[in-house]
Amino acid sequence: MLRDSISLHIGNRDMEALKALLAGAEDMEILHSLNGLSPGEQVIAFRLLAKDSALRIFEQLDTDLQQNLLLSFADERVAEFVRELAPDDRVRLLEEVPAGVAKRLINSLSAGEREVTNALMGYSPETAGRIMTTEYVSLRRDMTAAEALEKIRRQAREKETIYTLFVTDGTKRLEGVLTLQALIMAEPGAKIEGIMSKKAIRVSTDADQEEVARTLQELDLLAIPVVDKEDRLVGIVTIDDAVDILEEEATEDIFDHAGLADITGSESGRSDALINGTLWRIWRVRLPFLLITLAAGFLAGLIIDGFQEALEAIAAVAVFIPLIMDMGGNVGTQSSTVFVRGVVLGHIDVGRFLGHLLKEVGIGFSMGALIGAAAGAIAAVWQGMPMLGLAVGLALVVTMTLAALLGFVVPYVLIKFNVDQAAGSAPIITSIKDVAGLIIYFVCVTVFLGGAA
């Protein structure tokens, strides 16, 4: 409902009403609504948010959307948002933006923020050190509960979490852990060393991020400390980061199980090669599929030649050949685009490929029935031949249904065998669809106009 209201206000150019609407909405409502808006609407809506709300929501957005929004801001506003991010979120964003942009953003940070950011980026990817945050509350064992609570009150706004607290010595070595609940329930004069647990679960900076996330999940922890080789506390990993990691890893596992593990990682490299690669490298990727199309074109010519008598007997048959081929091509292109985008974004569960395929075939059939009925009626009236209209309509139904099937099956097979679907899907789909479409059309013509032909 909020998303529809945002779109309506933007369409009516009523920015004041939109600003008031956003001011009265909850952060989570706005977050979900932004994900369903067009890129242009996202930028307009986000720019009208109050500063504090914008910063809170920005931290929860996917990095792709964060990048799109940053590109729409002036440099000073971009720097402000990056400075306000938690260190781990900042590193995740900087990993995704171009190197030149990342360097400029890092230079806009304060000396302390820059030092923390560079330190985190110095750890290996997909390790605890890379995903941890340095915004945690540390206490000393000789503090009283009242002193600890006062420190938490002073630092709470600047920290990632205050629900799990860590006890360190003068050299930052981890000595214990306690919860905020335990601290609140303790007597004001009680010493921290008497409240804390000395058996603190910890992970090293080079621990695999998935293992860390699973530890948090299995032990029902809100945060887990990360220590260096000297057992000094250098950061924490929180449960919200663990959930994101487990979701990413689960998606990769699904791709791997279906033989599609390389799709998200390889598409960027393939795209770069096709745009910035040498002429020979581009030829090597694209020419084989074009040769397939060339061969299919000659085969289509042979099919037309085989039905030469029908074409000579009823010249109107040739009028609708482009229609049959073009409509099938459009449906095949639509379906392949829907499939590849759905897989990359996680909207298509490749473990249930057959279910998605059957749905797409049903969609192709329904669109073919509608288009076929309309085109068949027009052909019958135009040429004064009802049976020709029936042949055109039925051929469109079958061809468009087949094209929808090919649009899902071809890129699925190419990705499964690690072949570049971006260069290969369209030529293969076009070749099969053109040849099959012609055969289907001429068979329909022969069946319904056999006597006339």
Helices and strands as residue ranges (DSSP letters): H 2-11, H 15-23, H 27-35, H 39-47, H 51-60, H 63-71, H 75-84, H 87-96, H 99-107, H 111-121, H 128-131, E 138-139, H 145-155, G 156-158, E 164-168, E 174-179, H 180-185, G 192-194, E 203-204, H 209-218, E 223-227, E 233-238, H 239-257, H 263-276, H 279-306, H 308-313, H 316-319, H 321-345, G 350-352, H 353-383, H 386-416, H 421-449
